[in-house]
Amino acid sequence: MFKLSKKLQALPAYLFLEMDKAKRKARAEGRDIIDLGIGDPDQPTPSNVIDALSQAARDPANHRYALDQGMPVLRLSIEAWYKRRFNVALNPDTEILPLIGSKEGIAHFPLAFLNPGDVSLIPDPCYPPYKGGTILAGGAVHLMPLLEKNNFLPDLKHIPFLARRKAKIIFVNYPNNPTNACASDEFYAELIDFAKRNKIIVISDLAYSEMSYDGYKPRSVLEFPGSRDLVIEFHSLSKTYNMTGWRIGWACGNAKLIAALAKVKSNIDSGIFSAIQLAGVAALATDQDFVSSMCQLYQKRRDILVGGLQSLGWKVIKPKATFYLWLKIPGNLDSISFAARLLKEADIVVTPGVGFGKYGEGYIRMALTMPEERIKEALQRLKKIS
Ligand SMILES: Cc1ncc(COP(=O)(O)O)c(C=O)c1O
């Protein structure tokens, strides 16, 4: 009787929910599933953050609507963190906006700038909300294939004239989910030049900036000259501080873009629970040793999984950042069939590449969010079926 809106009908199914269903069914059958599918840290949130939350939750001053654009103390912490980490100075009143997780801001941002017929330039494969947010805002998607031969960077020179003309937004995400690729300084300089010439807003998704290995340090697009005119950057506390369930992140960058997103949000949500904002302040003040120890943990797992897969004959690119392996599927099964085969024959969950877009076909993604023994067990099981 009630017909879904055209926008909702146009949205692809959210892959991770589908995967979760298959996984839960397998578990309900009593099978010992090793989940290398979803990128959700298995380690706990640091205890100073939990203490800050429990203390703040007891204070009635924090129980009311948090209607300001994020608590001033949180915006000041973000300002200090950015300065420390990237040597970029931000105005905490106009250039920083706390979010209920970065996904929330990323998905809502297109509502601020897209009219029907406007285009978002979106990498493919990609984190799904770039497409979802664009479609829900009534915009059109132009895909920029991320191909191995281009180091999984979009080929800006070959974006067709019409797409460039209609584009209002370009999404970039480095370190990248799902391909784990990292952007070079040359790419960011080219991106800013491209966006300036074509009057396009750059959305930089930096959710994985703190998870890097072998001495590599990802950069912010806001470090590059000219960026302040057209860049909005999205950050998350989710992966850095093992806080995926807490829902806190932020946007920063050009003041006009920040104000526009704040206006959209003021019509949709009523702020982040103040106690969680204060926990966010504690997270950003966490000793850097915590983040380093997480990186060491993932690096060790990475080396075990990469080494094990290579010894089974898989072609593996060793990631410099993120906690994902992006793996070319051995043989000629498509990614959904291959993932289904791993679940059926080895009780291993991986993410089929096509779930991130059509150019993800031929690949699967494995996440390093499982303890070492489980990764070793997964390798044993893969050996048995290969
Ligand atoms: C590339 C990328 N961006 C953003 C997010 C969203 O993070 P959150 O909404 O938890 O801040 C994720 C989560 O997986 C991600 O992979």
The ligand as an SDF file (V2000), in Angstrom:
LIG
                    3D

 16 16  0  0  0  0  0  0  0  0999 V2000
   36.1540    5.3150    5.1200 C   0  0  0  0  0  0  0  0  0  0  0  0
   35.2890    5.4720    6.3080 C   0  0  0  0  0  0  0  0  0  0  0  0
   34.8160    6.6830    6.5970 N   0  0  0  0  0  0  0  0  0  0  0  0
   34.0130    6.8910    7.6490 C   0  0  0  0  0  0  0  0  0  0  0  0
   33.6330    5.8450    8.4610 C   0  0  0  0  0  0  0  0  0  0  0  0
   32.6520    6.1260    9.5580 C   0  0  0  0  0  0  0  0  0  0  0  0
   33.1440    6.1550   10.8130 O   0  0  0  0  0  0  0  0  0  0  0  0
   32.2540    6.6770   12.0320 P   0  0  0  0  0  0  0  0  0  0  0  0
   30.8930    7.0130   11.5200 O   0  0  0  0  0  0  0  0  0  0  0  0
   32.2150    5.5520   12.9900 O   0  0  0  0  0  0  0  0  0  0  0  0
   32.9440    7.8980   12.5440 O   0  0  0  0  0  0  0  0  0  0  0  0
   34.0900    4.5540    8.2020 C   0  0  0  0  0  0  0  0  0  0  0  0
   33.6580    3.4310    9.0240 C   0  0  0  0  0  0  0  0  0  0  0  0
   33.8600    2.2920    8.7520 O   0  0  0  0  0  0  0  0  0  0  0  0
   34.9460    4.3670    7.0860 C   0  0  0  0  0  0  0  0  0  0  0  0
   35.3930    3.1550    6.7730 O   0  0  0  0  0  0  0  0  0  0  0  0
  1  2  1  0
  2  3  1  0
  2 15  2  0
  3  4  2  0
  4  5  1  0
  5  6  1  0
  5 12  2  0
  6  7  1  0
  7  8  1  0
  8  9  2  0
  8 10  1  0
  8 11  1  0
 12 13  1  0
 12 15  1  0
 13 14  2  0
 15 16  1  0
M  END
$$$$
